[in-house]
Amino acid sequence: MESFLVSTGIVALAEMGDKTQLLALVLAARFRKPWPIVLGIFAATIVNHALAGAVGSWVTSALGPDVLRWVLGGSFIAMAIWMLIPDKLDADDVDKAPRYGVFLTTVVAFFLAEMGDKTQIATVMLAARFDSWAAVVAGTTLGMMLANAPVVWLGERIMRRVPIKLVHTVGAGIFLVLGVLALAS
C-alpha cells in the first residue's frame, strides 16, 4: 500500500504545472469534449507508465543493492532539482487537426509528451525503489489522473488559484527527502 500511496502523491505533485498538464489544458480548451480527453489521458498514462514501471523493475534486478541505492538516491535528488525548473508547452506538441478524433489525438499527443517527462522518470525510479510494479503503475496513473482530470473540466480557474511554484517546491522537497533516505539506508 505504501508504494501505491507514495507513487500517487509524488506523481500528482510532479504533474502540477508540467507540460502534460498544460497539454491537458490546451486539449480541453481546443476540443471542449472532456470525456474523450480524460479517457485518452488515462489510456496514454497506463501504457506509458506500465512500460516505465517495467524498466524500473528490470533495473532493480539488474543492479546490485549498493549500486541501486546510489542510483536511486542520486536520481531522487536530481528529480528534486528538476522539479524547480518550470515546464513550457511547445506549439508543436499539439496536432493542429484532430484527424483521428479527440480520443486518439489525446492518446498520441499525451503519450509522446510524457516520453522522458518528470512523471515517467519518477515512475521508473519508484518501480525500482518499491518491489511492486502493479502498485507503482496504479499509483502513478492515479496521480496523473488526479492532476489532469480536474484541469480538463475546470481548466484555467484551477490554474489561477493554485500557486504552481509552491507545489513545485513541495514536490522538490519530497524528492530530496526520498533521495537522502535512499542514500542513508
N, C-alpha and C positions, 0 to 999 in steps of 0.2 A: 504494500500500500504506500510505503514511503516513496518508492521510485515513481509511482503514479502521481502522487501529490506534489513532489518536488518538480517533476517534469512539467506538470500543468502550470505551476506557479512561475517557474523560470521562463518558460516559453511565452506565457501570457505577458509577462513584463518585458521580455526581449522584443516582442512583436509591437509594442506600443511605439508608434512613430516610425516603424520600419517601412521599407519600400513596399513590401507586400501589403501592409495595412493601407498605405497610400494608394496602392493599386486597387484594393477593395473599394476605397472611397471613389476613385475615378470610374471604376466599372459601375458602381451604384448610381453615380451622377449621370453617366452616359446612357446606360440602358434602362434604368428605373424599373428593373424587374428583380426584386430582392431574392426570391426563392431560387431561381436558376443560378444566381451568383453565389449564394450561400452554399448550395449543393455542389457547385463547381469548385469552390474553395475547399470544401470537405473532401471531395474526391481527389483533388490535386495534393492536398496535405497528407492524406492517408498513404498514397503511393510514394510520395517524396520522403516522408518520414519513416515509412516501412523500410525503404532502401537505406536511408541514413542509419536507422537502428540496426540493420543487418551489418553495415560497415562497422558500427561501434561494437557490436557483439564479436565480430571477427577480430577486431583489434585486441579485444580482451584475451582471446585465445592465442593470438599470435605473439603477444609481448609477455614477458615475464612480469611478475607483480611489482618489482622495483622500478623497472623501466616504465611500466604503465602508470605508477604513482607519479613519477616526474612528468610524464607526458600530460596526464590529466591535470596535475597541479598547474603546470605552465599554460596549458590550454585554457583553463578556467580564468587564470589571471589575464591572459591575452584577451579573452572574451569580455572581461570587466573593462578593459581599456577600450575595446571596440564598441561597447555599449555607449560610451560617451561621445562617439562620432555620429552625428545625425545623418540619416539616410535621405536621399532625394530620389524621386521617380523620374527616370528618363522618358522623354516623349516617345521613344521607340519601344518602350515596354508594353504599350497597349496597341493592339491591332486597330487600324482605322475602321475597318468594316467587319461586322460580325458575320462573316461568310458562312460559318458553321453553327450559328445560333449563339445565344447568350451563354448557355451552359458550357458548351465545348470551347468557346472563346475564353471563358473564365478558367476552365481547367488548364488549357495550354498556357495562357498568359501567367497564371498563378504558379504552375509547376516550373516554368522557366525562370520566373522572377525569384523563386525560392532556392534555385540551384546556387550553392555557395553562400547562401544567406546566413545571417547570425543564428536564426532558429534551426536551420538544417545542421549547422555545425554543432549547435547546442545539443541536438538530438543524437548526433554521433557520440559526443562526449558523455552524455547521460547514459546512453546504452552501454558505453564502455565502463562507466562508473558503477552502474547497477546491473545485477545479473538477472534482468527481467525485461527482455526485449519487448514483449507484448505490453507490459505496464508502461514502459517508457513511451512507446509509439502511441498508445491510447492517451497518455497524459499530455504529450506534446501536441497531439491533434486536438485534444480538448482545449489546451491553452491557446492554440491558433484560432479555434472557433470562438472562444470567449473574447479574444481581442478583435476579431474581424467581423463576426456576425452583427454585433451592435453598430459597427461603423457602416455596414451596408444599409441597415434600417434607419439609423439615426444620424449618420453622416457628420456633417460639419458641426452640428450642435454639440456633439461629444468632443470633437477635436478642439473647440474653443474653450471648453471647461476643464479639460484635463491638462495639467502642466506637464508636457512631454519631457522637459528637461528633468523634472523631479522624478518621473517614472524611470527615465534612463539612469539617473544617479542611484536610485534604489536598486534597480536591476544590476548595475555595475557593482554595487556593494555586495549583493548576494553572490555574484560570480567570484568576487575577490575572496569572500569568506570560504566558499567551496574550494577555491584553489589553494588557499592557505591550509585548510583542513586536509585536503588530499596530500599536500606536501608533508604535513606534520604527522600523518598516520603511518 
